[in-house]
Amino acid sequence: MSTRGELGPPPWLRPPGQPQPAPTIRLDLLIDCAPDQDPGVTQRDEPVSFDPRHRRYGARGITSLAVHLPATEAAGPPPHDPITALRND
């Protein structure tokens, strides 16, 4: 057995008859904070000045949130054909 296989995670042990949990995908979301909420992180990308010679940016508060979504075999972008809307079928 390779070293990589030996150091990998152990197999999940479950009682007989209990189904294996469905795989999930973790998504980290960055969300704007409400004005009265304490921000976890500040990001300096809030436009303050739109002068093209000297554009200035202010800080905005953001917080992070992790969500777990079920992973499906068809996880991926849906098929997209932009020409479909232009066809006269």
ChimeraX attribute file (.defattr): number of C-alpha atoms within 10 A of each C-alpha:
attribute: neighborCount
match mode: 1-to-1
recipient: residues
	/A:1	5
	/A:2	6
	/A:3	7
	/A:4	8
	/A:5	9
	/A:6	9
	/A:7	8
	/A:8	8
	/A:9	8
	/A:10	8
	/A:11	6
	/A:12	7
	/A:13	7
	/A:14	10
	/A:15	7
	/A:16	6
	/A:17	6
	/A:18	7
	/A:19	8
	/A:20	10
	/A:21	8
	/A:22	9
	/A:23	10
	/A:24	12
	/A:25	12
	/A:26	11
	/A:27	11
	/A:28	11
	/A:29	12
	/A:30	13
	/A:31	12
	/A:32	16
	/A:33	17
	/A:34	12
	/A:35	9
	/A:36	6
	/A:37	11
	/A:38	11
	/A:39	17
	/A:40	10
	/A:41	14
	/A:42	14
	/A:43	13
	/A:44	11
	/A:45	11
	/A:46	12
	/A:47	12
	/A:48	11
	/A:49	12
	/A:50	10
	/A:51	8
	/A:52	7
	/A:53	7
	/A:54	8
	/A:55	10
	/A:56	14
	/A:57	14
	/A:58	12
	/A:59	13
	/A:60	17
	/A:61	19
	/A:62	18
	/A:63	16
	/A:64	14
	/A:65	9
	/A:66	10
	/A:67	11
	/A:68	11
	/A:69	12
	/A:70	11
	/A:71	13
	/A:72	11
	/A:73	6
	/A:74	7
	/A:75	9
	/A:76	8
	/A:77	6
	/A:78	7
	/A:79	6
	/A:80	7
	/A:81	7
	/A:82	8
	/A:83	7
	/A:84	9
	/A:85	8
	/A:86	7
	/A:87	7
	/A:88	5
	/A:89	5
